[in-house]
Amino acid sequence: MTRYLSVTLCFLAALIVCSVWFAPAASAQETPAETPTVVPETPTEVPVEPTVAPTEVPPTEVPVETPTEVPPTEVPVETPTEVPPTEVPVETPTEAPPTAVPTTPPAQELGDANGDGVVDEADAVEILLLYLEDAVVTPELMQIVDINADGAITPQDAQDLLLMIAGG
């Protein structure tokens, strides 16, 4: 399955790189299509119904509500009570001697073009994108993506990576 995927990916890469897109050519012996004959329709008379004048409807009265007065209610006021502050014990930090741990970034593996730590088909696609975009890469990245070590990023690097993944 992986071998077919790699062959398909390389074939697609070759098509993209070469920009070979063919459109089917029109046949020279095509005959023009016949145009349908349109017969004009004759207008038919539509009977018109007489209109009736609208009758007036007397307006209806809407009852109006009168507002009722509500006496204001008194809200009881509470007096705040004082709470004595609580004491929180304070811890004194103990000082530990600083430990010097050298932090070096993990080295990327050959072929890990996208830097995710896994060498897979996505890295081959990334190599093709670097090639198609004619990207300027750092020397460190060049060592990672130049699979065949020819000093240039080419579709051959992507193909070699796919073969390396497939175990071939």
Backbone torsions as a table, in degrees:
resi	resn	phi	psi	omega
1	MET	NA	-44.7	-179.2
2	THR	-67.2	-35.3	-179.9
3	ARG	-64.5	-42.1	177.8
4	TYR	-65.4	-37.2	178.5
5	LEU	-64.1	-41.2	-178.9
6	SER	-68.8	-39.1	179.0
7	VAL	-65.8	-42.2	178.9
8	THR	-63.7	-43.4	-179.7
9	LEU	-63.7	-40.2	178.7
10	CYS	-67.5	-38.8	178.0
11	PHE	-63.2	-43.8	177.7
12	LEU	-64.1	-38.5	178.9
13	ALA	-63.5	-40.5	179.4
14	ALA	-64.0	-38.7	177.9
15	LEU	-65.7	-41.0	-179.5
16	ILE	-67.2	-44.8	-177.3
17	VAL	-63.3	-43.5	-176.8
18	CYS	-81.5	-14.3	-178.2
19	SER	51.6	47.6	-178.9
20	VAL	-98.5	101.2	177.7
21	TRP	-125.0	117.8	-179.0
22	PHE	-103.0	138.6	173.0
23	ALA	-106.2	139.0	-179.7
24	PRO	-62.2	133.9	-180.0
25	ALA	-78.0	146.0	179.7
26	ALA	-75.0	140.3	-179.4
27	SER	-71.7	139.2	-178.5
28	ALA	-76.5	-16.4	-175.5
29	GLN	-102.2	19.8	177.5
30	GLU	-71.0	141.7	177.6
31	THR	-101.4	145.0	180.0
32	PRO	-65.5	143.4	-179.4
33	ALA	-72.7	143.5	179.2
34	GLU	-73.8	141.6	179.3
35	THR	-90.0	135.6	-179.7
36	PRO	-70.2	145.6	178.4
37	THR	-83.5	129.2	-178.6
38	VAL	-103.1	124.2	178.7
39	VAL	-97.8	122.4	-178.7
40	PRO	-67.1	140.8	179.0
41	GLU	-83.0	144.5	177.1
42	THR	-89.8	135.7	-178.0
43	PRO	-67.9	138.5	176.6
44	THR	-107.6	148.8	-178.1
45	GLU	-81.3	137.5	178.1
46	VAL	-107.9	126.1	-178.9
47	PRO	-66.9	138.7	-178.8
48	VAL	-104.4	127.7	178.7
49	GLU	-87.4	143.0	179.7
50	PRO	-69.5	145.4	179.5
51	THR	-91.7	148.1	-179.3
52	VAL	-109.9	136.1	-179.8
53	ALA	-70.5	137.5	-179.1
54	PRO	-69.2	145.2	177.6
55	THR	-93.3	150.3	-178.6
56	GLU	-82.4	137.2	177.6
57	VAL	-109.2	128.8	-179.1
58	PRO	-67.8	142.4	-179.2
59	PRO	-67.1	146.4	178.5
60	THR	-94.8	148.3	-178.6
61	GLU	-89.5	136.9	179.3
62	VAL	-99.5	128.2	-179.7
63	PRO	-68.9	138.7	-179.1
64	VAL	-105.6	128.7	179.0
65	GLU	-88.9	139.3	177.3
66	THR	-95.6	136.6	-177.7
67	PRO	-71.0	144.1	176.7
68	THR	-104.1	145.4	-178.3
69	GLU	-87.8	135.0	178.1
70	VAL	-113.8	126.5	-179.2
71	PRO	-68.9	142.9	-179.8
72	PRO	-66.6	143.6	178.5
73	THR	-97.4	146.1	-179.7
74	GLU	-93.7	134.1	179.2
75	VAL	-99.0	127.4	179.5
76	PRO	-67.9	138.0	-178.7
77	VAL	-97.3	126.3	179.0
78	GLU	-94.2	142.0	177.0
79	THR	-93.5	134.9	-178.3
80	PRO	-69.7	143.6	176.4
81	THR	-101.6	145.5	-178.0
82	GLU	-89.6	133.2	178.6
83	VAL	-112.2	128.8	-179.9
84	PRO	-68.6	143.9	-179.9
85	PRO	-66.5	144.0	178.2
86	THR	-92.8	146.3	-179.4
87	GLU	-95.9	132.0	178.8
88	VAL	-105.7	127.3	179.4
89	PRO	-67.2	136.9	-178.5
90	VAL	-100.5	126.7	178.1
91	GLU	-89.5	138.7	176.4
92	THR	-92.5	128.6	-177.8
93	PRO	-69.1	139.9	175.3
94	THR	-94.5	136.5	-176.2
95	GLU	-92.9	125.5	176.5
96	ALA	-103.0	142.1	179.6
97	PRO	-65.0	138.0	-179.9
98	PRO	-64.6	138.4	179.6
99	THR	-103.6	126.0	-179.8
100	ALA	-88.4	111.6	177.6
101	VAL	-116.6	116.6	179.6
102	PRO	-69.4	129.4	178.7
103	THR	-108.8	110.7	176.4
104	THR	-115.9	134.4	179.5
105	PRO	-64.8	143.3	179.8
106	PRO	-65.0	138.8	-179.9
107	ALA	-72.0	137.4	178.9
108	GLN	-76.2	148.0	-179.5
109	GLU	-81.5	152.1	177.8
110	LEU	-57.6	123.5	178.2
111	GLY	98.6	-11.7	-179.2
112	ASP	-80.6	73.6	-172.8
113	ALA	-69.3	-32.6	-178.3
114	ASN	-92.8	-2.9	172.5
115	GLY	73.0	22.3	-179.2
116	ASP	-88.6	0.7	178.5
117	GLY	86.9	-0.9	-179.8
118	VAL	-126.5	131.6	176.5
119	VAL	-93.8	112.5	-178.6
120	ASP	-147.6	-169.0	-176.8
121	GLU	-62.2	-29.3	179.2
122	ALA	-61.9	-31.6	177.7
123	ASP	-69.5	-36.4	176.7
124	ALA	-64.5	-40.1	176.7
125	VAL	-63.3	-41.6	179.0
126	GLU	-62.3	-39.5	177.6
127	ILE	-63.4	-42.2	178.0
128	LEU	-63.9	-39.2	178.0
129	LEU	-65.2	-40.5	176.5
130	LEU	-61.0	-39.5	178.8
131	TYR	-66.6	-47.2	-176.5
132	LEU	-67.3	-34.1	-179.8
133	GLU	-82.5	-5.4	-177.4
134	ASP	51.7	48.1	-173.9
135	ALA	-73.1	147.2	173.3
136	VAL	-90.0	121.3	-176.2
137	VAL	-114.8	155.4	177.9
138	THR	-73.1	160.4	178.3
139	PRO	-60.9	-34.4	179.3
140	GLU	-64.5	-44.3	179.4
141	LEU	-67.6	-34.7	179.1
142	MET	-62.1	-38.4	178.2
143	GLN	-65.8	-29.3	-177.5
144	ILE	-80.5	-40.8	-172.6
145	VAL	-95.9	-14.7	179.4
146	ASP	-85.7	82.0	-172.1
147	ILE	-64.5	-42.1	-177.3
148	ASN	-90.6	5.0	174.4
149	ALA	53.9	42.3	176.8
150	ASP	-96.9	3.3	176.5
151	GLY	87.0	5.7	-179.8
152	ALA	-143.8	152.6	175.6
153	ILE	-90.3	119.5	-177.4
154	THR	-135.8	166.2	174.8
155	PRO	-60.7	-23.3	177.6
156	GLN	-62.6	-33.3	177.1
157	ASP	-63.3	-42.3	178.7
158	ALA	-65.1	-41.5	179.1
159	GLN	-65.4	-43.3	178.6
160	ASP	-62.5	-36.9	177.9
161	LEU	-65.4	-43.0	179.2
162	LEU	-63.4	-38.8	176.7
163	LEU	-67.3	-36.4	178.5
164	MET	-65.8	-39.4	179.0
165	ILE	-66.3	-42.3	-177.7
166	ALA	-72.4	-12.7	178.8
167	GLY	88.4	17.8	-176.3
168	GLY	-102.0	NA	NA
